[in-house]
Amino acid sequence: VQLQASGGGLVQAGGSLRLSCAASRSSFSINNMAWYRQAPGKQRELVATITSVLSTKYADSVKGRFTISRDNAKNTVYLQMNSLKPEDTAVYYCAVDAPWAPGSYDYWGQGTLVTVSS
């Protein structure tokens, strides 16, 4: 499976961005999709997940500000980010898991940089 993320950029604090990630060339049905992020000098962290039946989970740091969604027909996952803060600055990665390893998130996109200025 190939994952192509897009939508990152530079935004002022309080602004919004929408990330997209399209999955292609998958030999299996995609169940869970996720967004991770990695800030400079920090470990990668899980931001949000969404199942094939649209059940979602969020990191506490983004609850109420970020919304994950997906279009199953397009194999695309989105991350709507509102009320952005400088601490949201990171490279954002999308990931999917395989049906035989739920939650493993073994397949990753290339990342898209989000920079939030104060």
Salt bridges, closest charged atoms under 4 A:
GLU45 OE2 - ARG37 NE 2.61
ASP60 OD1 - LYS63 NZ 3.15
ASP88 OD1 - ARG37 NH1 2.93
ASP88 OD2 - ARG65 NH1 2.72
